[in-house]
Amino acid sequence: METLDQEQNPLLQYLDIALRRKWLIVLPFCLAVAVTILLCVKLPPIYRSETTILVEPQQVPENFVQSTVTGSVQDRLNTISQQILSRTRLEAVIREYGLYPELQQTAPMEEVVNTMRKDIEINVEERPNRRGESSAAAFRLAYEGRDPETVQKVTNRLAMMYIEENLKVRETLARGTKEFLDKQLQDMEQELKKREEAIQQYRQTHMGELPEQMEANLRALDQLQLQRNALLEAYRTAEDRQILLEKDLAATPQYLAGAGPDQNELYRQLEAKRQQLTSLLTQYTEAYPDVVRVKKEISEIEQRIAAAGSGETHTPPQGNVPILNPEYARLKSQVESNRLSMENTREQLQGIDARMKTLQQRVENTPRREQELAALTRDYQTIRQSYDSLMARKLNAEVAENLETRQKSEQFRILDPPNLPQKPIKPNRLQILAMGLALGLGGGVGLAFAVDYMDRTFKRVEDLKAALGLPVLGVIPVLRTRESVLAEKKRRLALASASVGFIATLIAGIHFFVVKIDKLALAVTGLFL
């Protein structure tokens, strides 16, 4: 009964299974230990070098110079990272430092570049800015590789590439902004000139109808109206005088009687001079020298006629040359002169009426011209304001470009130089060994219990009772002879030899793949770490 109780203990059952299937536990365990030890020996050490790059703010206050490079540092850093991590840049670094020589022999360059991208790590440290938004204050750049010195050099080279690319990007953005503003300013300047020419042409076309000339036109109308009234009054007076002169002329005899040849000649001269005076007065004033001279000559001829004496008659003497009555000639001259003066006044009135009509039309057109000119001026002012704003931005862009050129703007600076790693960061050999032992032991135990579960033979009394449903009266132990014991030892020795040979062959195969295909070792390292 004691034996039966011991067999029913679960721990004893598990121990019995382990003893029966010990080779299924030992072989996977030994295999896992061998593979783990081989990996620990063959996996290459990986070193890591990192540097901290500080994002320095603009040295000149933004209140004085506004930078044309907008956007957050994080966005610009992402853009720079994409450029530096491009195939062209990384391939140049790989060839410069001779990185991944074994991988270059077995894989295309694209795969080598992808491997290097995985070995580069960038971590951004953020802090709140003045607006409360998070912005990059510094970032860490790290690179992993097999050789410590090469890792340090590559990290330093990548850091310098970030600094140079940042300067290049900022200068390019500042220069591009300035060139864009220059082009926009030239286009707007051309448009501004067109608007100015349009306004100038409009002013020339509608000269006299412009709003600022409204007051002058009204004053000119008032003056012309006064002149017109004065001329109308003078014309009416001339009309009345003309009627009286024509009436006196009709009552005055035309010829004189009893005049001699000399006196007759004087009358002819007097008539000629009066006609000359009338002609001159139509062109010149009373103070004109020729008018004064002719008047003097007329006065002298009249004095000579008066000295000679005269007699009046309405009928010219028979047989003599008719002598013109000087009074008649004087009246006739006055009639003609007054008529000419009336015609001149009439012409002046017509001229004034035409000018007044023109001014009146200008005054009536002024409101419409004011609206049209206001539309042209409004468009011109809008473009002018835009032009002035662009000019101010262009000047700021030039200063900002100068700021970028002199490296006084926001820039990257190495805060901590790349370190020379003293010990590898991976692989963690203790961790790999522990995981290998755990996996080997767990796999062996699991395999042993799985095989025992699938074995349907009876190994315990309880199994026999459960299968037959009959009581067990006794248990006969296995009787071993000397020959069976020797055969069992030979079998175990052969199995151990076969296991050692299998493990040795497996280790040799793994060693071959690890040595010849280093990529497999790196993949396994990544799997465990």
Phi, psi and omega in degrees: 000328179293322178294320179295320179295321179294324179291334180279350179288125182299322181297320178293326178295316180295321179294322178296318178296319181296320180290319179293323184252034186298326180290330176290338176271319184291316184297308177299325180295314179297321178298314180297319179297318181296313180298318181296316179297319180296318178296318180297327181280320189269334182295129183287150177286143180245124180255154183228128175237136181223156178223153178251126180249123182269138175265101181279134178288172179297133184283330177268133181304141181293341177293335180266316181229119179267122181290142178272354178271106181260178181093158182282161177295326180298315179295316180294324178294321176297318179296316179296321179297319178296323179289316183289323180276012177289164183297320183297312182295311183293325179296323177295319178294319180299316181288328181293318184255002178063045183279152175050058182294319181294319182291328179294332180283336186246348185226155177292162183297328180300319179290324177296318178296319178297323177296320179292322177301321180292333181276353179260134182229135180232124178237125183260131174260124184250155175213154180289141177267193183296330180276359182088000180271154179278135178220157183288130176256330178196165175213150181258134178241125183229151177220142182243140179195184186270326184258126184299315182294319179295321179298317179296316181295318180295319178298317178296320178296318179295320179297317178295325177296320177296316181296313181294320181292324178297315177299317181295316180296316181295317178296321179296317179295317180296317179293319178296321177297316180296315180296321178297316179294325176299315180295315179297323181292320177297316178297318181289328177295319176298316179296322179295319177297319178299318179294319179297317178296322178296317179294318179296317178297321179294319179295320179292321181293321184249038177299132183098342180251008183284155184300321182289347179263003181299312182297317179296320178296319179294319177296319178297322176298317179298316179295318178295325178295320177295317178297320180295318179297318179296318179293322177298319178295318178295323180293318179296319177299318178296324177297315179297318179295323180297321179296317180293317180296318179295325178292318178292323179296322180292331181271356182259132178294147184277327185239159178248159180246153174077022178267142178276180182298318181296316180295323179297319179295324177297321178295321178296316178299318179299318180295319180295317180295321178295320177295321177296318178298317179300319179295320180292322181293338177287343183246329187233172179270178181295335184272359180294138184304317180295323178295316179298318181296315181294322177299320179296318179296320177299318180297321180294318180295319179297322178295321179293321178294320180294325180290326181285340182081154183205158173233148186258141173204151180271348181244129181295143181299150181280140177079357178246164176286131181301138179254124181287135178290122181298327178293320178296315180298319180297314180295320180296320178297320178294321178298314181294317179297319179293324178295315179297320177297322178295318178296319178298318179296321180296317178297319177297320177297317178298318177298318179295319179298319179295317179295320179295322178296318179297315179295323178295321178294321178297317180297320180291328181276346185302314180302319180292319178296325179297318178294315180295317179293326178295321178296315178297318181291323180297314177298320180296316181295321179298313179293325180295318178297317178296321178296315179297320179295317178295323179297317178296319179293324179296316178299318177295323179293323178295318178295319180295322177295319176297324178296318179292321181296321179275003176058045175256002181266190179297131183211167178265141177220137181288117179273311176242116179297158178300133182273155174269108185295137180265333180218151182288152177268343176199157006278154175276095189294322177298319180294319179297317180296317180296318179294322178296316179297318181295317180293320180296314181293315180296319180295319180295315180297317180297319179295318180298313180292327178293317179295318180295326180292325180278349178280119186265008179283158180275128179235348180227156179296323182297324179293321180292316177300317182293326183280320185265333184073021181240152178287147180261121183276329181192166181235125179264119180291164179286125179267116183253134177262175180296320180295319181292325178294316178296321179295321178295319179296317178297320180296317180294321179295318178295320180294320178295318179297317179297321180295316179298318178296319180296317180295319179296317178296318180295319179296319179297319178295317179297318179299321179297313181292324180292319182286317185279328182236088183292339180297326179297319179296318179295323179294318179294323177299315178296328179293320183278333185258000000 
